[in-house]
Amino acid sequence: MSLIGTEVKPFVAQAYHNGDFIEVTEENMKGKWSVVCFYPADFTFVCPTELADLQKEYATLKDLGVEVYSVSTDTHFTHKAWHDHSEAISSIEYVMIGDPSQKISRNFEVLNEEEGLADRGTFIIDPDGVIQTVEINAGGIGRDASTLVNKIKAAQYVRKNPGEVCPAKWEEGGETLTPGLDLVGKI
């Protein structure tokens, strides 16, 4: 079953954020746009490149009203240790959620049960807590966080303009489409 259009399932987790341990629930993802970025493990290879890249886009995402959450099956203590010892991770300002129970990874259907690790999953969640996009990559394929900016802008546009849709490679200010009988077979 697809997670698109479904509400984020309940969870309670500990997280590391700006030098503190905090509690995060699905309720934190309501009332604003959210990006949830799952990754396999701390102190690894591709993961720090992705999380550092996500940090580079964080200010732009915040300007769009988006909060970012990274999640792995490590603990919040491991996130702090990684933050304290990795040059790439030390710059991270967004919330790093620990999921040692694997509940959140199961909720988002990204848990690799054999390994006990999360796949590389990226989710955009609207202010109602409803999942709008899902992207899952194989372990060896890193993600490009810059693609999130246009996806967020498109999702926000569609939400504000019911009846319009954003075509491929849509950029803010670009033409949209209004689906209807008059467009069938003419694109």
Disulfide bonds with the S-S distance in Angstrom:
none
